[in-house]
Amino acid sequence: MSKTSRRQSISLYYATHDGQSRRIAEHISRRLAESGIIAPPQDVAATPATPADMATASVVVLVAAVRYGRHLPEADRFLAAYRSLSSPPPLAFASVNLTARKPAKTTATGNAYVRKTLARYRFTSALAVAFAGRLDYRRYGWLDRQIIRFIMLLTRGPTDPDTCIEYTSWPAVDEFAARVADLHRSR
Ligand SMILES: Cc1cc2nc3c(=O)[nH]c(=O)nc-3n(C[C@H](O)[C@H](O)[C@H](O)COP(=O)(O)O)c2cc1C
């Protein structure tokens, strides 16, 4: 490890609409802190990351929510900026969606949102996973609630409009954080 790389740290970003991706990023940040790695979570909607911000990191982490079949637009802008780097640090990408409530849909190959994102940006060596998010019908507007209930009906999920379930597997988030820390140490 060079003297320069020792000074680099992990840059941890999230893109959220309803807060679960932020909670996941905060959890990762706490786990990293326990390993002595300071990586405060940053909201890419509030402070868009520039390629220069990313270039100096040991590892770039993005936790991004899915809405209506796509990651949030600010996550897409972030990935496009990352893609523009000529010599990028490794990317650890975590997609947050409800499809991932099924265990087979938590991997880079099993989760269509992750798979399509990696293909779209031609990322090959990324650490990429999907975490199940949160279903909370009461906080959605009427139309969103009806659409999500219909999707849940089709995918055998809960349709009771009072349902509030956090599907996120926190042990899986811990494992991701540990892998990110390993990636950082190997730099
Ligand atoms: C309006 C809306 C659309 C959504 N669309 C999808 C979707 O297309 N696929 C999916 O797997 N999950 C979908 N979800 C579930 C979200 O990905 C899940 O609630 C996640 O926790 C959101 O992350 P956030 O709280 O960080 O915004 C949707 C949720 C809402 C409210």
The ligand as a Gaussian input file, in Angstrom:
#p B3LYP/6-31G(d) Opt

LIG

0 1
 C      -43.869000       4.720000      -5.966000
 C      -42.987000       3.524000      -5.712000
 C      -42.494000       2.784000      -6.776000
 C      -41.684000       1.658000      -6.541000
 N      -41.231000       0.931000      -7.608000
 C      -40.549000      -0.213000      -7.383000
 C      -40.151000      -1.037000      -8.476000
 O      -40.361000      -0.726000      -9.642000
 N      -39.497000      -2.194000      -8.181000
 C      -39.231000      -2.582000      -6.900000
 O      -38.653000      -3.650000      -6.702000
 N      -39.558000      -1.806000      -5.841000
 C      -40.222000      -0.639000      -6.068000
 N      -40.584000       0.166000      -5.017000
 C      -40.165000      -0.202000      -3.668000
 C      -38.972000       0.667000      -3.213000
 O      -37.820000       0.354000      -3.945000
 C      -38.759000       0.434000      -1.712000
 O      -39.869000       0.948000      -1.028000
 C      -37.476000       1.056000      -1.198000
 O      -37.397000       0.806000       0.201000
 C      -37.420000       2.531000      -1.487000
 O      -36.212000       3.062000      -1.029000
 P      -36.140000       4.486000      -0.326000
 O      -36.948000       4.346000       0.963000
 O      -34.706000       4.705000      -0.061000
 O      -36.740000       5.482000      -1.260000
 C      -41.371000       1.287000      -5.209000
 C      -41.873000       2.044000      -4.145000
 C      -42.653000       3.146000      -4.376000
 C      -43.188000       3.930000      -3.212000

